[in-house]
Amino acid sequence: MSSEAFADAVPLLRRAVGEFSSAERRTLGDRVMAGGRKAVTMPTGDWDEDRAERLAAHVRDLIGASA
């Protein structure tokens, strides 16, 4: 992904996770960095596993990380 395309995608990503709690954002970041492996931390409260994995996969695509 070009740097210009990445810069265009960042505002969309911010809006997508803007209302997540800090624990949810941290878990999402852990999942992105884990590259598809199970992350260690889990947020408390309601958590949509499918939604989180779809978003984590999208973020991995945006930053060029392999799953």
Residue frames relative to the residue before (quaternion, step in Angstrom):
aa qw qx qy qz dx dy dz
M 1.0000 0.0000 0.0000 0.0000 0.00 0.00 0.00
S 0.4453 -0.6966 0.4941 0.2689 3.54 -0.89 0.91
S 0.6184 -0.5507 0.4003 0.3925 3.56 -1.19 0.44
E 0.6192 0.5393 -0.3432 0.4561 3.59 1.09 -0.64
A 0.6592 0.4912 -0.3059 0.4803 3.60 0.94 -0.86
F 0.6299 0.5249 -0.3358 0.4636 3.59 1.01 -0.77
A 0.6558 0.5104 -0.3079 0.4633 3.58 0.92 -0.92
D 0.6428 0.5114 -0.3210 0.4714 3.59 1.07 -0.68
A 0.6935 0.4940 -0.2699 0.4497 3.60 1.07 -0.74
V 0.5447 0.6592 -0.3968 0.3335 3.62 1.09 -0.59
P 0.6641 0.4882 -0.3435 0.4501 3.68 0.80 -0.76
L 0.6241 0.5289 -0.3396 0.4642 3.58 1.07 -0.69
L 0.6493 0.5098 -0.3084 0.4726 3.55 0.98 -0.83
R 0.6372 0.5274 -0.3290 0.4556 3.58 0.95 -0.83
R 0.6622 0.4900 -0.3077 0.4761 3.58 0.96 -0.84
A 0.6425 0.5498 -0.3224 0.4254 3.57 1.01 -0.81
V 0.7931 0.2788 -0.1447 0.5219 3.60 0.98 -0.77
G 0.3816 0.7820 -0.4370 0.2279 3.58 1.28 -0.02
E 0.7504 0.3690 -0.2156 0.5042 3.58 1.03 -0.68
F 0.4345 0.6702 -0.4811 0.3615 3.60 1.24 0.19
S 0.5076 -0.6053 0.5037 0.3497 3.57 -1.17 0.53
S 0.6531 -0.5025 0.3687 0.4302 3.60 -1.21 0.30
A 0.6278 0.5329 -0.3396 0.4545 3.60 1.04 -0.71
E 0.6522 0.5030 -0.3134 0.4726 3.59 1.01 -0.80
R 0.6521 0.5002 -0.3195 0.4718 3.61 0.96 -0.79
R 0.6356 0.5204 -0.3257 0.4681 3.58 1.00 -0.79
T 0.6595 0.5014 -0.3058 0.4693 3.59 0.94 -0.88
L 0.6318 0.5214 -0.3287 0.4700 3.57 0.97 -0.81
G 0.6513 0.5090 -0.3076 0.4713 3.58 0.95 -0.87
D 0.6299 0.5270 -0.3271 0.4674 3.57 1.02 -0.79
R 0.6662 0.5020 -0.2998 0.4630 3.56 0.96 -0.88
V 0.6252 0.5245 -0.3426 0.4655 3.59 0.97 -0.78
M 0.6991 0.4679 -0.2729 0.4667 3.56 0.85 -0.95
A 0.6375 0.5307 -0.3262 0.4534 3.61 1.13 -0.61
G 0.3279 -0.7931 0.4668 0.2133 3.58 1.23 -0.30
G 0.7831 -0.3134 0.1649 0.5112 3.58 0.95 0.82
R 0.5606 0.5532 -0.4082 0.4616 3.59 1.21 -0.27
K 0.6109 -0.5475 0.4100 0.3988 3.58 -1.17 0.41
A 0.3846 -0.7076 0.5486 0.2246 3.55 -0.94 0.94
V 0.5459 -0.6448 0.4378 0.3076 3.56 -1.17 0.60
T 0.7549 0.3751 -0.2191 0.4914 3.59 0.82 -0.93
M 0.1097 -0.7697 0.6260 0.0600 3.53 -1.15 0.67
P 0.4430 -0.6934 0.4915 0.2852 3.58 -0.90 0.83
T 0.4397 -0.6503 0.5382 0.3067 3.53 -1.26 0.34
G 0.7046 0.4400 -0.3214 0.4546 3.58 -1.18 0.41
D 0.7630 -0.3400 0.2658 0.4813 3.54 -1.27 -0.37
W 0.0328 0.7814 -0.6197 0.0651 3.55 -0.98 0.90
D 0.2218 -0.7698 0.5881 0.1111 3.56 -0.75 1.06
E 0.3336 -0.7943 0.4804 0.1643 3.55 -0.12 1.36
D 0.6726 0.4953 -0.3035 0.4584 3.60 0.88 -0.91
R 0.6512 0.5129 -0.3103 0.4655 3.58 0.94 -0.89
A 0.6590 0.5155 -0.3092 0.4520 3.57 0.93 -0.89
E 0.6806 0.4833 -0.3038 0.4592 3.59 0.89 -0.86
R 0.6253 0.5235 -0.3448 0.4648 3.62 1.01 -0.72
L 0.6830 0.4732 -0.2927 0.4733 3.58 0.91 -0.88
A 0.6271 0.5286 -0.3397 0.4604 3.60 0.99 -0.78
A 0.6450 0.5118 -0.3215 0.4677 3.59 0.96 -0.83
H 0.6465 0.5163 -0.3176 0.4633 3.59 0.98 -0.82
V 0.6546 0.4971 -0.3163 0.4737 3.59 0.94 -0.84
R 0.6223 0.5257 -0.3480 0.4640 3.61 0.97 -0.77
D 0.6368 0.5160 -0.3261 0.4711 3.60 1.01 -0.80
L 0.6610 0.5270 -0.3115 0.4340 3.58 0.91 -0.90
I 0.7649 0.3576 -0.2055 0.4947 3.58 0.92 -0.84
G 0.5140 -0.6788 0.4010 0.3380 3.57 1.29 0.07
A 0.4113 0.6902 -0.4918 0.3355 3.59 1.14 0.49
S 0.3846 -0.7136 0.5290 0.2510 3.56 -1.05 0.67
A 0.4462 -0.6944 0.5036 0.2552 3.55 -1.13 0.71
